[in-house]
Amino acid sequence: MTQIQYEQKLKSWIAENHVQAEHLHFENSVHTVEEACAQAKAQPDDFVKTICMITNDGKVIGAIVLGSDRASTTKVGEVLKIERPRTATPEEALEKTGYIVGGTPPFGYEATFLMDQKVMEKETVYAGGGTPNALIRISTKELQKANDAQVMRVRK
């Protein structure tokens, strides 16, 4: 798939599921929090990242944390009462989510979503927009509604 096709797939999912989110495309990469800050003219904690984790039985967990935080596989295992999952490889993340690392959105694919409580302290956040050159801007309440996330501590 081309980058435009990944972004179009996400925009279609947003429209079909009536999610109130703004999709933003940039000429330059927003793959890292630093790049995203520069392009969106925002601060690190205005961003969330979705860390794709894999359970022992192959299920996907999307751990959503603020841009300045790191997701903890240990905490995720504890809160879900499962063996500690592992972080997906870029190839596994693409296979399981349908999106490339650096643009993984916080919804739009089959996963158990966990959102760190600090995310809910924000009113609006930026998240992966399907490619390393795109972001979505969304309220945290709408984000939780869109992915049916459980809110709990998942950061290190």
Secondary structure, 3 states (H helix, E strand, C coil): CCHHHHHHHHHHHHHHCCCCEEEEECCCCCCCHHHHHHHHCCCHHHEEEEEEEECCCCCEEEEEEECCCCECHHHHHHHHCCCCCEECCHHHHHHHHCCCCCCCCCCCCCCEEEECHHHHCCCEEEEECCCCCEEEEEEHHHHHHHHCCEECCCEC
